[in-house]
Amino acid sequence: MSSRFGLAAAFILVSLVPSALHAQDAKSGDLAKQLAQLLDAKKLESIAVADSANPGSFFAALYFPGTQLIVVSAKYSAPSMLTDLIARKDYRGVYTELASASIPESKLFVMDTYADGLAFKPSGQNAPDSVDSGKNHATFDGDWKKAKISEADYTKMFSDSDAAYARALQGLINSLKSSGTLD
């Protein structure tokens, strides 16, 4: 009987470990919180910057304090137009252009509920985070069966989305820290 109990306890522990590890592995958590703090400090609801590593690509975010952070990253066919908008500090305009008229296959669109980074699975009754990347959509509700994919594919999609989101967040944070935006 004790061996059955031990086996059951081991099974429960093993099934809980992947979700706990994914929550700890998320790279976007601290970065999303840091970006939210910087935006709060400057009383900004949007920010945008050119992606220094990819000419013609940009990052932009809309921030709803305590509620949501929406980030878009994409290539744009008329980069000088977005550069001009950034120079005028029309960050919402950059966001709008990237969200609606960017090059589709280059686009990453993240809806981060509570502006706390991507969660592998929401806790309690919280709404899930979602990511659109190119032609793919993922809702991170922890239910890969409903999405008709394997747990491994869900995990990879989460990991890839989190890394791309972290990269966009870092670009926005670097811009806020290094530019006159924080004067």
N, C-alpha and C positions, 0 to 999 in steps of 0.2 A: 504494500500500500504506500509506503514512504517513497518507493522508487517512482510510482505513478505521480505522486505529489511533486516530487523533484522534477520529473519530466514536464509536468504541466507548468510549473513555475519557470523552468528554463524556456519553454515555448513562449510564455507571456513576455518574459524579459527580451527574448530575441525579436519578437514582433514589435515591441515598443522601441527598441534601439534605433532602427532606421529613421523613424520620424524625429527622434531626439537629435540624432546626428545631423540630419538635414537642417534642423533649426539652428544648430550651432555652426554649421558649415556656411550658412548664408553670409555672403560677403556684403550684401546691400544694407543690412540692418543698421549698423553703426553709421554708415555713410548717409542713409536717408534721414536718420535722426540729426546728424550733424548739419545737413543741408537745411532741414526744417528750422533748426536753431539759428542758423545764419540768416535765413529769410525772415524769421520772427524778429531778430535783432535789428534788421534794416527795414522792417515793416514792408517787405516786398511780397507780392503775390505771384510774381513771375520772374523768371531769369532765363537768359539764353546766351550761348557762346558758340563760336566756331570750334569744331573738333580739330585741334592742332595736329593730330596724328593722321587725319584723313581730309585732305583738301576737298572742299565742296560739301563737307558734312557738318552738321550742327547738332547741338543739344539744346533742348528748351524744356522748361518745367512750369506748370501751374501748381500753385500751392493753396490749399484750403485749410487754414490752421486747425489742427486737432482732428481733421476729418480725412484728408486725402492729399496725395502728391501724384500728379500725373506728369510723366516724363516722356518726351518723344526725342528720338535720335534718328537722323536720316540724312541722305544726300539730297541736295536741292539743285535743280537745273540752272537756276540763276543765282549763284552764291553771292554776287555783288549786291543784289537786292537785300538779302538777309544781313549781310555785313553792314549795309547802310541802316537797316532797322536796329541792329545792335548798337551802332554808333549813336543813334538817337534814343537809346534805352527803351525802344518799343519792343520789349521782350514778349509781350502777349502777341504782337503782330508776327514775330518769328515763330512762336508756338503755333499760331493759327495756320501759317504757311506750311510748316512741317507736318502738322496733323492732317492737312487737307490736300496739299499739292506737292508733296515730296515724291521722290522716286520710290514707288511701292516696295520693290524687292530689297531696298536698303533700310526700310523703316522698322524701328523698334518703338512700340507704344506700350507704356507700362501704367497700369492703374494700381497704385500702392495704397490700399486702404489703411488709414491711420498714419501714413507717412512714417512707417517703421521698418521698411525693407520688405522684401518678398518673404512670405511664409510658405513653407512646404504644404502646410495644411492650416487653416485658420483655427484659432483656439475658441472654444465655447461656441457662441452664436455669432461670432464675428463674420463679416462678409469676406469672401476670398479675394486675393489679389489676382489680377489677370495681366496677360502679356500677349500682344500681337507682334509677330516678327515675320516680316515678309508676308507670306500667304498663310502662315500658321497662327492659330489662336490657342492659348492655354489658360484655363481657369484653374488656379492652384487651390482646389478644395479637398485634395487628398483622395479623390475618388477616380482613380485611373480606369477602373472598370467601366464607369459611366462614360468616360471619354473614349472607351474602346481601344485602349492601349495597354501595354504591359507596365508593371511597376518600374521596370528598368528604364523603359522609354519615358515614363513620367518623371523619374528621377533625373534622367539626362536632360530632359526639357527644362526642368526646374534649375538644374545646375548651369546650363547654358544661358538661360534667361537671367538668372541671378548675376552671372559674370558680366553679361552685356549691360545690365542695369547698373551694376556697381561702377563700371567704366564710365557710363554717362553721368552718374552722380559725382564721381571724382572730378570729371571735367568741369561740372557746374560749381563744385566746391572750390576747385583751384581758381576759377575765374573770380568768384566772390572774394577769395582771400587775396588775390594778387592785383586785382584791378581797382580802379577808383570807386567801384561800386560800394565798398565798405568805408569810404571816407567819412 
